[in-house]
Amino acid sequence: MVQRTSQSLVDLTSLVRKLSQGVVTLQELDATDRRILAALDEDPRVPIMVLAQKLHLARGTVQSRLERMTASGALRPNSSRVLPSALGRGVAAAVSAELDQSHLNEAIAALREIPEVLECHAPAGDTDLIIRVVAKSPDDLYRVSEEIRLCPGIVRTSTSMFLREVIPYRTTGLLKE
């Protein structure tokens, strides 16, 4: 019994350390966490009490798990995701950028200042950054692409305009693994 308790303590200590560092992965989320996340994926605005009733869990359990998952970064804080098209930005694109590596931080700082830049990733492969952007029109996309190209440290860009979204952002399938 003592060995089992001490192993549980080691596991808990490890999880707390990872939580404090914001490094919790899906493998560390248990079945109850996954059920909560799947239900939230179906209805992100469901009240906690209704969610608890639907999942046959105590309200306090749901509340504490949501707080833990938010603190760990597994669940993003509540936000209203506005569709860019509702803000007059119906054109979307991916801009691939090649960088002068000695100016990486300057380039990223400059990209943060461009409101049309929704997100930016550093992939493995031939390009240094992939930047998802939105614009009002193809002409406006040209302006946004030029603004990116003129950022310090960016040597070359290539823009691919999205014609339509064929698979929207989703995570539900991952929660069922």
Protein Blocks (a to p, Z undefined) as FASTA:
>chain_A
ZZmmmmmmmmmmmmmmmmmnopacfklpcfklmmmmmmmmmmmmbcfklmmmmnopafkl
mmmmmmmmmmnopaccddddddfklnopabccdddddddfklmmmmmmmmmmpmklmbdc
ddedjbfbdcddddfbfklmmmmmmmmmmpghiabdcddddfbdfbdcdfklmmmZZ
